[in-house]
Amino acid sequence: MFSIQRLADLAAPRDRSRLEQVQELFRAAFPDVAEYADTLASQLRRAHRKRYQLVLMTFEDGRGRVRGFALAHYHSDLAFAYLDYIVGSTSAAAGGGRGGALYEALQETVKGLGARDLFMDVPPDDPEKVADPARLKGNRARLRFYERHGARPIIGTEYDGPPPLGQDYDPPFLVYDPLGSEEPLSRARARKVVAAILSRKYGWKTRDPYTRRIVASFADDPVRLRPPRYTPGRRQEQRLAGSAGLHLVVSEHHEIHHVRERGYVERPARVGAILEGLRGVPTTTHAARHRALEAACAVHDPELVRYMDQMCRKLGPEETLYPYVFPIRRPDRKPKDHWVRAGYYCIDTFTPLSRAAFAAARAAMDCALTGANLLLAGSGPVYALCRPPGHHAERRVFGGFCYFNNAALAANALSARGRVALLDIDYHHGNGSQDIFYERADVLFVSLHGHPQTSYPYFCGFDDEVGVGAGEGFNLNIPLREDTDDARYLAALERGLAAIRRFDPVYLVVSLGFDIMRGDPTGGFGVTPEGMGAIGRAIAGLGRPSLFVQEGGYALRNLRRGARAFFEGFLGGGR
């Protein structure tokens, strides 16, 4: 797992260590301007005296080591942000995982500060503008990356024209990111922003003839953007002919769960991105029916449920509790201190308890159980857009951003009417679902996931885990290599679907994770949107009443494209 932090205060030793790691990465990535790294501390400390605010985001691995960063400036007087440097994988070959997560976090952060748009200088990808052809491949990878995140070069100006007399460099494109807005960039605004960039970033006087010429060259109103060069144009919204559509259950209560202080990647924007991706897919929305807390005890130990309920009631509205001691789980040796006991019930260090998290977890449980009831009533397919997710929550412990196991609760409810297959296609193994059904023969658990030798949760998900007792033979793990692409994934999926056909379930529950897609910062697979469509069609081929329960996926662009492709594939394949 990973976290993305905003570094804004150097008072704490941990933050000073983060800055030192950023400076080290900066010097290695930008040796020609390595001395700039030495100014970061002073810039952070005196940001209030400048006309802009420094925004420094760090990408950290599970051990707290900084692996990437994004450095931008927010100009409050003009309500725009300027991306100065980003270090992280932004190449197509590497999938853009770190870079994509950083860039999306930066988009959210500057929008939260008040920015209307984001600008950046990016080296050109036109051969006639590049002096050294060896740089062309890297330039194209950068512009491909930004285009995929909604940012494109401004064209028809002299910004990317010849450099000033006496200077020698490849003239960059000014790339514009509307931050999700569909309002075009006006000429008047563009001129103000460009004047600010030239004077504040590059030190050109506003009255200098060069500055005036560049600003005046923004003549189009609105400003023109280069047509997409690396990504296909957006498809026209259309309904799927012959399909009854998707029954959607989503709770607004998910928005209250937003942990900020540790760069929590399981953020509210995930749901908005999925809903955006589903535009044009025929849906019928249903309100989630509220359940008593005792409903969670159908698959979870009542002691765990009581602990989370009581502990979260003790926490203040903005307070979070992270486990930091992990005692061996012996029923006769539980820690007496409830604050310490968090580690008795949690499997990791990045799933905090809070009032908001617990309330959102209950709402997610309501979504899943409402979805199960819709399926029992004959509606289908059903998509329970649960947040927080659930498949890492076991009978007696929680973790992996999960508190209650939404998919397991739904599968258990459906099992009262007949056999259920629970198919988990999240990148990470559903250890919670496996634990809950490991001794049962009425629910078949099938999981495709990153191999536990290299992927969270590490301690289970091996192919020799087949169930015990009555459940022996009803647990199928299919661990996959990190370089799994569409073809390999579909081949492995067919193995899982074959097992489901032999089991012959009455109902199908799918733990749906878009973190299997290329570029997800928590995953390693290379599944494309086209692959997601093929996965949807393959699952539809089972011909079973189906409930989809949302699990992971942390790249917003993947959530938008993946949700649409998957459900278009499923709805089209189910005819």
Phi and psi in degrees as a GROMACS rama.xvg file:
@    title "Ramachandran Plot"
@    xaxis  label "Phi"
@    yaxis  label "Psi"
@TYPE xy
-146.673  172.531  PHE-2
-143.438  154.328  SER-3
-121.112  123.764  ILE-4
-115.336  152.383  GLN-5
-102.886  123.909  ARG-6
-94.5098  110.092  LEU-7
-129.975  -7.85664  ALA-8
-141.519  129.108  ASP-9
-102.85  18.3047  LEU-10
-72.3974  -35.5886  ALA-11
-87.0419  141.782  ALA-12
-55.4362  -36.2651  PRO-13
-62.5192  -40.2301  ARG-14
-70.1281  -35.3616  ASP-15
-65.976  -36.9502  ARG-16
-64.7796  -40.7795  SER-17
-58.838  -45.9574  ARG-18
-61.7015  -42.2608  LEU-19
-61.051  -38.6808  GLU-20
-68.6756  -37.6438  GLN-21
-61.954  -45.1238  VAL-22
-61.593  -38.9466  GLN-23
-63.9705  -44.9848  GLU-24
-63.2683  -39.8702  LEU-25
-61.8974  -47.5382  PHE-26
-62.6118  -35.6252  ARG-27
-72.3994  -36.0615  ALA-28
-82.1082  -30.9571  ALA-29
-129.942  67.0458  PHE-30
-62.1111  -26.5069  PRO-31
-69.6577  -23.9569  ASP-32
-127.207  35.6552  VAL-33
-57.2563  -29.4636  ALA-34
-65.3571  -20.4261  GLU-35
-63.4301  -29.7183  TYR-36
-58.9101  -30.9386  ALA-37
-68.965  -17.7533  ASP-38
-90.5596  -8.41757  THR-39
-63.2259  -41.0334  LEU-40
-61.4454  -46.527  ALA-41
-66.5068  -35.6239  SER-42
-64.9121  -41.1226  GLN-43
-64.4859  -37.5948  LEU-44
-75.0431  -31.0864  ARG-45
-114.245  28.2514  ARG-46
-60.1783  -31.829  ALA-47
-69.2348  -15.5882  HIS-48
-91.7949  -3.36966  ARG-49
-99.367  170.695  LYS-50
-84.0036  -1.95895  ARG-51
-140.344  163.483  TYR-52
-110.733  129.743  GLN-53
-75.1212  131.591  LEU-54
-119.806  112.147  VAL-55
-120.499  115.793  LEU-56
-110.18  139.4  MET-57
-119.019  143.082  THR-58
-104.17  120.359  PHE-59
-122.788  141.642  GLU-60
-81.2173  -177.382  ASP-61
-62.6721  -17.9932  GLY-62
-96.7267  7.99985  ARG-63
80.7021  14.5214  GLY-64
-89.3891  132.651  ARG-65
-73.8509  121.266  VAL-66
-111.602  -7.96973  ARG-67
-170.87  166.161  GLY-68
-156.593  159.923  PHE-69
-129.832  133.546  ALA-70
-122.275  119.944  LEU-71
-137.19  169.732  ALA-72
-124.775  134.484  HIS-73
-106.029  123.286  TYR-74
-103.103  99.1166  HIS-75
-68.1923  -30.0031  SER-76
-67.3552  -28.6454  ASP-77
-113.311  0.420114  LEU-78
55.5945  46.8391  ALA-79
-134.86  161.42  PHE-80
-121.559  152.393  ALA-81
-127.942  120.856  TYR-82
-83.8889  117.593  LEU-83
-92.9275  -49.4293  ASP-84
-143.593  146.388  TYR-85
-142.757  130.969  ILE-86
-122.173  119.039  VAL-87
164.616  166.642  GLY-88
-69.5261  113.683  SER-89
-117.921  16.0954  THR-90
-93.3648  152.416  SER-91
-65.8072  -35.0262  ALA-92
-63.2255  -39.1495  ALA-93
-86.6944  -4.94605  ALA-94
86.2035  -8.38306  GLY-95
66.5578  26.5848  GLY-96
-61.9653  -59.0642  GLY-97
-64.9963  -48.897  ARG-98
-60.6097  -41.0032  GLY-99
-64.4303  -43.9201  GLY-100
-64.4597  -41.7827  ALA-101
-62.2786  -45.6938  LEU-102
-65.0969  -41.8892  TYR-103
-65.2089  -39.1411  GLU-104
-64.7428  -38.4055  ALA-105
-64.8217  -42.4031  LEU-106
-55.947  -47.8864  GLN-107
-63.078  -41.4884  GLU-108
-65.3411  -48.4881  THR-109
-70.4457  -31.575  VAL-110
-63.4512  -39.3588  LYS-111
-64.7353  -29.8369  GLY-112
-74.9833  -20.5577  LEU-113
121.961  4.81417  GLY-114
-69.7396  136.765  ALA-115
-88.6871  -25.6147  ARG-116
-158.349  167.49  ASP-117
-130.958  133.147  LEU-118
-121.164  159.367  PHE-119
-162.459  152.457  MET-120
-94.3295  128.454  ASP-121
-130.917  130.438  VAL-122
-54.5183  147.385  PRO-123
-72.3125  155.302  PRO-124
-111.683  10.3596  ASP-125
-91.5112  125.154  ASP-126
-54.8677  -35.1248  PRO-127
-71.1397  -13.2584  GLU-128
-99.2307  -4.10023  LYS-129
-111.04  118.973  VAL-130
-69.2496  -38.9384  ALA-131
-108.63  110.405  ASP-132
-57.8276  -23.1156  PRO-133
-64.4426  -21.895  ALA-134
-84.5736  -11.6178  ARG-135
-63.9047  -42.4994  LEU-136
-60.2418  -45.6929  LYS-137
-65.3241  -38.4226  GLY-138
-62.7324  -41.366  ASN-139
-65.8733  -38.0704  ARG-140
-62.3273  -40.3935  ALA-141
-64.7993  -48.3587  ARG-142
-67.7931  -31.9142  LEU-143
-62.8468  -43.9839  ARG-144
-59.1333  -50.3379  PHE-145
-67.332  -37.6499  TYR-146
-60.8812  -39.4823  GLU-147
-65.5788  -21.0304  ARG-148
-102.112  17.1546  HIS-149
91.5367  8.98658  GLY-150
-111.767  132.182  ALA-151
-136.132  156.053  ARG-152
-67.2504  144.226  PRO-153
-80.1357  135.668  ILE-154
-120.555  166.153  ILE-155
81.6063  21.3341  GLY-156
-129.947  175.15  THR-157
-96.8177  10.1953  GLU-158
-60.032  -38.6368  TYR-159
-99.5384  23.8844  ASP-160
-82.9719  -169.711  GLY-161
-57.3707  144.248  PRO-162
-68.7819  164.124  PRO-163
-57.6564  154.423  PRO-164
-55.9854  131.876  LEU-165
91.5013  -3.91052  GLY-166
-115.581  144.885  GLN-167
-129.503  106.1  ASP-168
-162.15  161.676  TYR-169
-74.4759  118.077  ASP-170
-62.9005  123.978  PRO-171
-80.3522  157.665  PRO-172
-78.6489  145.734  PHE-173
-90.7477  112.926  LEU-174
-98.7566  136.791  VAL-175
-118.294  128.305  TYR-176
-118.005  114.102  ASP-177
-76.4282  1.02388  PRO-178
56.4311  41.3573  LEU-179
89.3653  -9.48998  GLY-180
-78.7533  145.417  SER-181
-98.292  1.52407  GLU-182
-75.5408  128.313  GLU-183
-68.942  157.53  PRO-184
-80.6977  118.533  LEU-185
-76.7724  157.564  SER-186
-62.116  -43.9151  ARG-187
-61.4972  -43.5677  ALA-188
-67.5  -43.4421  ARG-189
-58.0584  -41.9825  ALA-190
-64.043  -41.2115  ARG-191
-64.2767  -43.2246  LYS-192
-66.1856  -44.9687  VAL-193
-63.1385  -41.2306  VAL-194
-60.4653  -39.7368  ALA-195
-68.1837  -41.4176  ALA-196
-62.9739  -46.3572  ILE-197
-64.603  -36.6862  LEU-198
-84.0877  -43.3779  SER-199
-84.1066  -34.7279  ARG-200
-86.2253  -46.4003  LYS-201
-105.533  -7.51202  TYR-202
80.2697  12.6666  GLY-203
-76.7448  136.675  TRP-204
-69.6326  143.474  LYS-205
-64.402  -24.6828  THR-206
-94.31  -0.883926  ARG-207
-63.5175  139.944  ASP-208
-55.8828  -36.9599  PRO-209
-63.3679  -47.1873  TYR-210
-60.5258  -45.3567  THR-211
-61.5877  -40.2452  ARG-212
-65.1338  -43.9108  ARG-213
-65  -46.0917  ILE-214
-61.5397  -44.1661  VAL-215
-66.6356  -22.8892  ALA-216
-71.1586  -12.5905  SER-217
-80.5054  81.9402  PHE-218
-99.2767  -26.3406  ALA-219
-71.6086  143.741  ASP-220
-139.737  106.698  ASP-221
-74.2549  168.334  PRO-222
-64.2097  144.403  VAL-223
-91.8381  140.571  ARG-224
-109.964  149.335  LEU-225
-65.9636  136.261  ARG-226
-59.0538  152.526  PRO-227
-54.1008  131.248  PRO-228
-107.526  -28.8237  ARG-229
-113.216  -14.8756  TYR-230
-123.444  146.218  THR-231
-67.029  154.31  PRO-232
-62.5735  154.332  GLY-233
-66.2949  131.662  ARG-234
-70.0845  148.738  ARG-235
-65.8472  142.059  GLN-236
-64.6561  129.468  GLU-237
-154.037  148.416  GLN-238
-82.3709  154.837  ARG-239
-84.8637  114.345  LEU-240
-60.1057  135.897  ALA-241
78.7419  6.09062  GLY-242
-108.672  137.501  SER-243
-76.6857  -11.9582  ALA-244
92.9286  -171.422  GLY-245
-114.947  133.468  LEU-246
-90.9694  119.636  HIS-247
-112.21  129.813  LEU-248
-120.779  121.248  VAL-249
-143.721  145.6  VAL-250
-113.783  133.314  SER-251
-69.3388  -16.468  GLU-252
-67.0563  -14.6529  HIS-253
-61.076  -27.7418  HIS-254
-67.0262  -23.284  GLU-255
-72.0063  -17.8318  ILE-256
-90.6419  96.5759  HIS-257
-145.612  95.3378  HIS-258
-87.1148  118.59  VAL-259
-103.955  -30.8707  ARG-260
-71.6971  -13.7465  GLU-261
-121.219  25.6294  ARG-262
61.3264  39.6734  GLY-263
-61.8099  118.632  TYR-264
-85.3255  -13.8399  VAL-265
-85.4222  76.9088  GLU-266
-109.72  161.944  ARG-267
-58.7773  -30.1394  PRO-268
-59.4952  -19.6079  ALA-269
-60.545  -44.1039  ARG-270
-66.5453  -42.7469  VAL-271
-60.6447  -38.3023  GLY-272
-65.5799  -41.0176  ALA-273
-64.4554  -45.0495  ILE-274
-63.0249  -37.0552  LEU-275
-62.5317  -42.3538  GLU-276
-64.6168  -26.9327  GLY-277
-84.6393  -1.33081  LEU-278
-58.5638  130.745  ARG-279
93.7152  -19.2607  GLY-280
-84.5932  124.97  VAL-281
-63.3552  123.594  PRO-282
-134.91  150.655  THR-283
-120.926  121.823  THR-284
-93.4065  137.608  THR-285
-123.992  143.035  HIS-286
-77.8639  141.702  ALA-287
-75.5365  136.905  ALA-288
-88.4189  127.281  ARG-289
-71.6518  135.95  HIS-290
-115.537  155.315  ARG-291
-67.5979  152.435  ALA-292
-59.1812  -29.3542  LEU-293
-61.2038  -17.6781  GLU-294
-61.6972  -29.7015  ALA-295
-65.5177  -24.2012  ALA-296
-72.4113  -4.49839  CYS-297
-65.1233  -28.5322  ALA-298
-128.013  -9.27022  VAL-299
-114.98  149.197  HIS-300
-59.8888  125.734  ASP-301
-53.971  -30.0927  PRO-302
-66.3811  -39.5238  GLU-303
-63.6252  -45.7108  LEU-304
-61.9073  -44.7098  VAL-305
-62.8311  -42.3373  ARG-306
-60.5043  -49.1177  TYR-307
-62.0788  -41.9919  MET-308
-61.5823  -51.2268  ASP-309
-68.006  -41.416  GLN-310
-65.7795  -42.8765  MET-311
-68.6508  -29.2455  CYS-312
-65.9841  -28.854  ARG-313
-77.0275  -20.5811  LYS-314
-79.2421  145.35  LEU-315
-69.7963  167.978  GLY-316
-57.0014  -33.5521  PRO-317
-109.751  12.1041  GLU-318
-93.1239  141.868  GLU-319
-127.487  148.734  THR-320
-121.67  116.51  LEU-321
-103.691  134.352  TYR-322
-67.8473  144.637  PRO-323
-137.971  -6.98654  TYR-324
-127.515  131.027  VAL-325
-119.412  86.7416  PHE-326
-71.9697  153.501  PRO-327
-61.4189  133.899  ILE-328
-82.0064  81.8021  ARG-329
-107.98  123.228  ARG-330
-54.6401  -28.8432  PRO-331
-88.6498  -1.46253  ASP-332
-128.712  33.431  ARG-333
-66.9782  139.43  LYS-334
-58.8718  140.759  PRO-335
-75.4843  -33.5936  LYS-336
-73.3092  120.18  ASP-337
-63.6578  -28.5082  HIS-338
-71.5092  -35.1736  TRP-339
-76.8537  -28.3389  VAL-340
-66.0082  -13.1815  ARG-341
-52.5633  -39.1075  ALA-342
-72.3763  -16.4544  GLY-343
-74.4652  -31.4601  TYR-344
-104.685  -3.63961  TYR-345
-120.686  148.096  CYS-346
-101.929  -2.73905  ILE-347
-151.054  -176.061  ASP-348
-107.55  10.6161  THR-349
-127.713  24.1802  PHE-350
-124.694  86.902  THR-351
-79.4872  154.841  PRO-352
-91.2358  143.877  LEU-353
-163.826  165.508  SER-354
-60.6972  -45.0183  ARG-355
-66.7081  -41.7527  ALA-356
-62.8455  -42.0773  ALA-357
-68.0382  -41.2682  PHE-358
-64.4391  -40.5845  ALA-359
-66.7052  -37.1785  ALA-360
-63.5994  -39.7833  ALA-361
-63.956  -40.2638  ARG-362
-65.6488  -36.9617  ALA-363
-64.6534  -41.0017  ALA-364
-59.4644  -42.4371  MET-365
-59.5827  -41.8258  ASP-366
-59.6952  -47.5843  CYS-367
-65.1901  -43.9394  ALA-368
-70.3834  -34.0245  LEU-369
-63.6572  -40.9035  THR-370
-60.8687  -41.4177  GLY-371
-62.7014  -40.7156  ALA-372
-65.4935  -37.8977  ASN-373
-61.877  -41.4331  LEU-374
-64.9733  -41.8647  LEU-375
-64.0307  -29.9531  LEU-376
-83.4006  -1.77866  ALA-377
102.874  -2.45086  GLY-378
-82.8492  142.964  SER-379
175.889  160.118  GLY-380
-71.0828  159.691  PRO-381
-121.459  138.068  VAL-382
-120.461  109.224  TYR-383
-91.168  103.549  ALA-384
-83.717  79.272  LEU-385
-86.0855  137.666  CYS-386
-152.98  123.955  ARG-387
-70.2965  163.323  PRO-388
-71.7371  -171.802  PRO-389
-147.242  -13.6552  GLY-390
-73.2964  -6.89162  HIS-391
-90.6482  -8.4508  HIS-392
-79.5188  119.021  ALA-393
-92.0539  -173.363  GLU-394
-61.4594  -40.1984  ARG-395
-116.508  -2.63081  ARG-396
-141.054  158.871  VAL-397
-122.698  170.44  PHE-398
156.333  178.555  GLY-399
61.1703  37.0798  GLY-400
72.7294  3.40809  PHE-401
-111.319  140.312  CYS-402
-117.13  -53.746  TYR-403
-114.333  143.495  PHE-404
-85.1238  92.7247  ASN-405
-60.6408  -46.9603  ASN-406
-64.9373  -40.0576  ALA-407
-66.5934  -38.4759  ALA-408
-61.5875  -43.0996  LEU-409
-66.6773  -45.0925  ALA-410
-61.975  -39.9638  ALA-411
-64.4159  -41.3004  ASN-412
-64.4641  -41.4121  ALA-413
-68.6055  -28.8359  LEU-414
-64.922  -16.6026  SER-415
-68.155  -17.9683  ALA-416
-108.055  -2.5797  ARG-417
153.72  174.434  GLY-418
-65.013  145.484  ARG-419
-128.496  135.715  VAL-420
-104.102  128.81  ALA-421
-109.703  107.949  LEU-422
-102.722  121.317  LEU-423
-107.922  113.246  ASP-424
-115.905  26.6442  ILE-425
-75.7571  154.679  ASP-426
-62.3023  -32.9479  TYR-427
-97.0664  142.333  HIS-428
-60.2835  136.631  HIS-429
-82.5226  71.6779  GLY-430
-58.1603  -34.0072  ASN-431
-66.5913  -45.7322  GLY-432
-64.7586  -40.1774  SER-433
-60.6663  -47.159  GLN-434
-59.4026  -41.2972  ASP-435
-69.2149  -36.7299  ILE-436
-108.532  11.4823  PHE-437
-64.598  -24.7561  TYR-438
-111.055  17.8077  GLU-439
-116.785  146.109  ARG-440
-104.605  -7.35528  ALA-441
-88.6689  -11.3275  ASP-442
-127.225  116.387  VAL-443
-88.2068  125.612  LEU-444
-106.462  124.037  PHE-445
-125.868  126.241  VAL-446
-131.389  128.7  SER-447
-106.949  128.456  LEU-448
-162.485  166.134  HIS-449
-62.6376  142.803  GLY-450
-59.5429  132.47  HIS-451
-62.787  -13.6347  PRO-452
-67.4331  -23.1772  GLN-453
-126.853  -7.08627  THR-454
-129.091  144.778  SER-455
-56.5924  140.554  TYR-456
-92.8877  7.79909  PRO-457
74.8373  -37.226  TYR-458
-91.9328  -5.96741  PHE-459
-155.608  171.106  CYS-460
110.273  10.1112  GLY-461
-76.6378  156.07  PHE-462
-75.3967  -9.21214  ASP-463
-90.3837  4.37105  ASP-464
-90.5481  102.233  GLU-465
-118.99  4.55112  VAL-466
101.121  163.188  GLY-467
-134.327  160.13  VAL-468
57.9412  -132.11  GLY-469
-62.4729  -23.5973  ALA-470
-87.1574  0.373277  GLY-471
-62.9984  126.913  GLU-472
91.2367  -0.320597  GLY-473
-113.382  22.4918  PHE-474
-134.316  117.799  ASN-475
-123.836  112.798  LEU-476
-102.018  133.45  ASN-477
-124.632  82.3381  ILE-478
-73.1549  141.004  PRO-479
-125.279  154.176  LEU-480
-70.1181  157.622  ARG-481
-67.5996  -22.6941  GLU-482
-90.3042  21.4486  ASP-483
-64.2475  126.301  THR-484
-109.099  -169.546  ASP-485
-56.0582  -49.6913  ASP-486
-62.4482  -45.8158  ALA-487
-66.3994  -38.1418  ARG-488
-66.5789  -44.5068  TYR-489
-64.7716  -35.0397  LEU-490
-64.6869  -43.1798  ALA-491
-67.3324  -37.8417  ALA-492
-61.9172  -39.1204  LEU-493
-61.3579  -35.1998  GLU-494
-63.4096  -42.7326  ARG-495
-67.4327  -41.1283  GLY-496
-65.375  -34.8048  LEU-497
-62.1909  -40.193  ALA-498
-64.6372  -37.2779  ALA-499
-67.5131  -39.6748  ILE-500
-61.7986  -41.4722  ARG-501
-64.8945  -35.6979  ARG-502
-69.6155  -31.0229  PHE-503
57.2376  63.3357  ASP-504
-77.2467  158.597  PRO-505
-80.7571  -37.8074  VAL-506
-128.82  154.27  TYR-507
-122.933  129.201  LEU-508
-115.477  131.676  VAL-509
-118.523  118.952  VAL-510
-79.813  107.636  SER-511
-100.251  116.688  LEU-512
-124.075  127.069  GLY-513
-89.5584  8.08706  PHE-514
-78.5464  1.508  ASP-515
-80.4725  -7.69316  ILE-516
-81.5326  150.985  MET-517
-58.5339  132.357  ARG-518
97.5784  -5.2824  GLY-519
-70.2013  129.684  ASP-520
-69.2982  -14.1925  PRO-521
-100.921  -6.09665  THR-522
-117.315  -178.908  GLY-523
-136.815  0.768734  GLY-524
-78.8814  167.563  PHE-525
-120.049  35.963  GLY-526
-69.4241  133.593  VAL-527
-97.8773  170.923  THR-528
-57.7412  -38.3009  PRO-529
-61.9125  -38.4766  GLU-530
-63.8294  -38.9872  GLY-531
-62.9385  -38.9238  MET-532
-62.6915  -41.295  GLY-533
-66.1884  -36.9862  ALA-534
-62.8442  -43.7489  ILE-535
-60.0564  -43.325  GLY-536
-64.9559  -39.8796  ARG-537
-63.7214  -42.4952  ALA-538
-68.0041  -37.977  ILE-539
-60.3781  -29.0799  ALA-540
-62.9918  -17.0966  GLY-541
-67.3521  -27.89  LEU-542
67.5552  31.8129  GLY-543
-110.139  148.677  ARG-544
-56.0562  125.053  PRO-545
-123.901  136.754  SER-546
-119.346  124.456  LEU-547
-103.652  129.537  PHE-548
-118.39  123.238  VAL-549
-70.8498  132.562  GLN-550
-116.297  -111.273  GLU-551
-94.3447  -167.955  GLY-552
121.328  113.727  GLY-553
-128.037  8.48497  TYR-554
-106.007  115.764  ALA-555
-60.421  -37.9212  LEU-556
-63.6158  -40.1431  ARG-557
-64.4645  -37.7415  ASN-558
-62.8805  -42.7693  LEU-559
-63.8576  -52.3101  ARG-560
-72.7487  -39.0207  ARG-561
-66.4643  -43.2634  GLY-562
-62.0713  -45.5602  ALA-563
-64.3708  -48.5694  ARG-564
-61.9706  -43.9493  ALA-565
-62.5195  -49.4289  PHE-566
-77.1006  -28.2891  PHE-567
-62.6875  -42.6697  GLU-568
-63.199  -45.6279  GLY-569
-64.8971  -48.4114  PHE-570
-66.3851  -37.395  LEU-571
-71.8493  -33.4745  GLY-572
-81.0899  -11.7756  GLY-573
-91.8894  5.86722  GLY-574
